[in-house]
């Protein structure tokens, strides 16, 4: 059975045979891009698995619920943006405080 990448490459190669040379170069760059993207995504997978395990552990231990984890991650991501919006952050904080019974 062919992988998604192999199928993509075959489709692009067939297309390139029909098109002119400049299109062929474009398709080759598309293949190159997809190969590089796949390599990056494959290398990120262990870290994604670590994130899933971390979330699972916190839920299993009863330390945080799915909603609390979600709100905490949202607050963390908001604080790390260039155009941090304090009002939006306050809303997320208040929602999190309500979830945890702090308000």
C-alpha positions as CSV (number, residue, x, y, z in Angstrom):
1,X,0.0,0.0,0.0
2,X,1.3,3.4,-0.9
3,X,1.8,6.1,1.7
4,X,0.1,9.5,1.3
5,X,3.5,11.0,0.3
6,X,4.1,8.4,-2.4
7,X,0.6,9.0,-3.8
8,X,1.2,12.8,-3.8
9,X,4.5,12.4,-5.6
10,X,3.0,10.1,-8.2
11,X,0.2,12.6,-8.9
12,X,2.7,15.5,-9.2
13,X,4.9,13.4,-11.5
14,X,2.0,12.5,-13.8
15,X,1.0,16.2,-13.9
16,X,4.5,17.3,-14.7
17,X,4.7,15.0,-17.7
18,X,1.7,16.9,-19.2
19,X,2.8,20.4,-18.3
20,X,5.8,22.5,-19.5
21,X,9.2,22.6,-17.8
22,X,8.5,25.6,-15.6
23,X,5.4,23.8,-14.1
24,X,7.6,20.8,-13.7
25,X,10.1,22.8,-11.6
26,X,7.1,24.1,-9.5
27,X,5.9,20.6,-8.9
28,X,9.4,19.4,-7.9
29,X,9.4,22.3,-5.3
30,X,6.0,21.1,-4.1
31,X,7.4,17.6,-3.6
32,X,10.5,19.0,-1.9
33,X,8.3,21.1,0.4
34,X,6.1,18.1,1.3
35,X,9.1,15.9,2.1
36,X,10.6,18.6,4.3
37,X,7.2,19.1,6.0
38,X,6.8,15.4,6.6
39,X,10.3,15.3,8.1
40,X,9.5,18.1,10.5
41,X,6.2,16.7,11.5
42,X,7.7,13.3,12.1
43,X,10.4,14.9,14.3
44,X,7.7,16.8,16.3
45,X,5.7,13.6,17.0
46,X,7.6,12.6,20.2
47,X,7.0,16.0,21.7
48,X,3.3,15.8,20.8
49,X,3.1,12.5,22.5
50,X,4.8,14.0,25.6
51,X,2.1,16.7,25.7
52,X,-0.7,14.1,25.4
53,X,0.9,12.0,28.2
54,X,1.3,15.1,30.4
55,X,-2.4,16.0,30.0
56,X,-3.4,12.5,30.6
57,X,-1.4,12.3,33.8
58,X,-2.8,15.5,35.2
59,X,-6.4,14.3,34.5
60,X,-5.8,10.8,35.9
61,X,-4.3,12.2,39.1
62,X,-7.3,14.5,39.4
63,X,-5.1,17.5,39.5
64,X,-6.9,19.3,36.7
65,X,-9.9,18.7,34.5
66,X,-9.9,18.9,30.7
67,X,-11.5,22.4,31.0
68,X,-9.0,23.6,33.5
69,X,-6.1,22.4,31.3
70,X,-7.7,24.0,28.2
71,X,-8.1,27.3,30.0
72,X,-4.6,27.2,31.4
73,X,-3.0,26.5,28.0
74,X,-5.1,29.3,26.5
75,X,-3.9,31.8,29.1
76,X,-0.3,30.6,28.6
77,X,-0.5,31.1,24.9
78,X,-2.2,34.5,25.2
79,X,0.6,35.7,27.5
80,X,3.2,34.6,24.9
81,X,1.8,36.5,22.0
82,X,3.3,39.7,20.7
83,X,-0.1,41.6,20.8
84,X,-1.1,40.4,24.3
85,X,-4.6,41.6,25.1
86,X,-4.9,42.1,28.9
87,X,-8.7,42.4,28.7
88,X,-9.0,39.1,26.9
89,X,-6.6,37.5,29.4
90,X,-8.7,38.8,32.3
91,X,-11.7,37.1,30.8
92,X,-9.9,33.8,30.5
93,X,-8.5,34.2,34.1
94,X,-12.0,34.8,35.4
95,X,-13.4,31.8,33.6
96,X,-10.5,29.7,35.0
97,X,-11.2,31.1,38.5
98,X,-14.8,30.1,38.3
99,X,-13.9,26.6,37.2
100,X,-11.6,26.2,40.1
101,X,-14.1,27.7,42.6
102,X,-11.9,30.8,43.3
103,X,-14.7,33.2,42.4
